[in-house]
Amino acid sequence: MLHDAPADLAAEFVAEHQRNQAPTPFGKPWPLDAWSNVPTRFLLSSDDGFFPPEFMRTMVAEHLGSRPDEMPGDH
């Protein structure tokens, strides 16, 4: 996720801020039968090197039935 950050800044971030991912999202099934009935939008970072924008456009269309809002930036 820090592929385009200066090496010293990336190292500082990892040393001071990186945390382990909680296991719950990967270990327990989603408890609801469906998403809540509320408007949902997706903000896509058009320079993301982790989730390619074209892949995310497809996922948003297939899963949310909409087009993402886009802005410059990375992951």
C-alpha positions as CSV (number, residue, x, y, z in Angstrom):
1,M,0.0,0.0,0.0
2,L,3.0,2.3,0.3
3,H,4.5,1.6,-3.1
4,D,4.7,5.2,-4.2
5,A,5.7,6.8,-0.8
6,P,9.3,7.7,-0.1
7,A,11.1,4.8,1.5
8,D,11.9,6.7,4.7
9,L,8.2,7.8,5.1
10,A,7.0,4.3,4.4
11,A,9.3,2.8,7.0
12,E,8.2,5.4,9.6
13,F,4.5,4.6,8.9
14,V,5.1,0.9,9.3
15,A,7.1,1.3,12.5
16,E,4.7,3.6,14.2
17,H,1.2,2.9,12.8
18,Q,0.8,-0.5,11.3
19,R,-1.5,-2.8,13.2
20,N,-2.5,-6.5,12.7
21,Q,-5.9,-7.1,11.0
22,A,-8.5,-8.4,13.4
23,P,-9.4,-12.0,12.7
24,T,-13.2,-11.5,13.0
25,P,-14.0,-10.4,9.4
26,F,-12.2,-13.5,8.1
27,G,-13.4,-16.0,10.8
28,K,-17.1,-15.3,11.2
29,P,-19.9,-15.2,8.6
30,W,-21.8,-12.0,7.9
31,P,-24.7,-12.1,10.4
32,L,-27.4,-10.5,8.2
33,D,-29.3,-11.9,5.3
34,A,-28.9,-8.7,3.3
35,W,-27.4,-5.2,3.4
36,S,-29.4,-2.5,5.2
37,N,-31.8,-0.6,2.9
38,V,-29.7,2.6,2.9
39,P,-28.1,4.5,0.0
40,T,-24.6,3.2,-0.6
41,R,-21.8,4.8,-2.6
42,F,-18.2,3.8,-3.3
43,L,-15.3,6.2,-3.6
44,L,-12.6,4.8,-5.9
45,S,-9.0,6.0,-5.8
46,S,-8.1,6.1,-9.5
47,D,-4.4,5.5,-8.9
48,D,-4.8,2.6,-6.6
49,G,-2.0,0.1,-7.1
50,F,-3.5,-2.5,-4.7
51,F,-7.0,-2.8,-6.1
52,P,-6.8,-1.9,-9.8
53,P,-9.5,0.7,-10.7
54,E,-11.0,-1.3,-13.6
55,F,-11.4,-4.3,-11.2
56,M,-13.1,-2.1,-8.6
57,R,-15.4,-0.5,-11.2
58,T,-16.5,-4.0,-12.2
59,M,-17.0,-5.1,-8.5
60,V,-19.0,-1.9,-7.7
61,A,-21.3,-2.4,-10.8
62,E,-21.9,-6.1,-10.0
63,H,-22.3,-5.8,-6.2
64,L,-23.8,-2.4,-5.7
65,G,-25.4,-1.9,-9.1
66,S,-23.9,1.6,-9.5
67,R,-20.8,3.4,-10.7
68,P,-18.2,4.6,-8.2
69,D,-17.4,8.2,-7.5
70,E,-13.7,8.6,-8.4
71,M,-10.9,10.8,-7.3
72,P,-7.1,10.9,-7.8
73,G,-5.1,9.1,-5.2
74,D,-3.8,5.7,-4.2
75,H,-4.7,3.0,-1.7
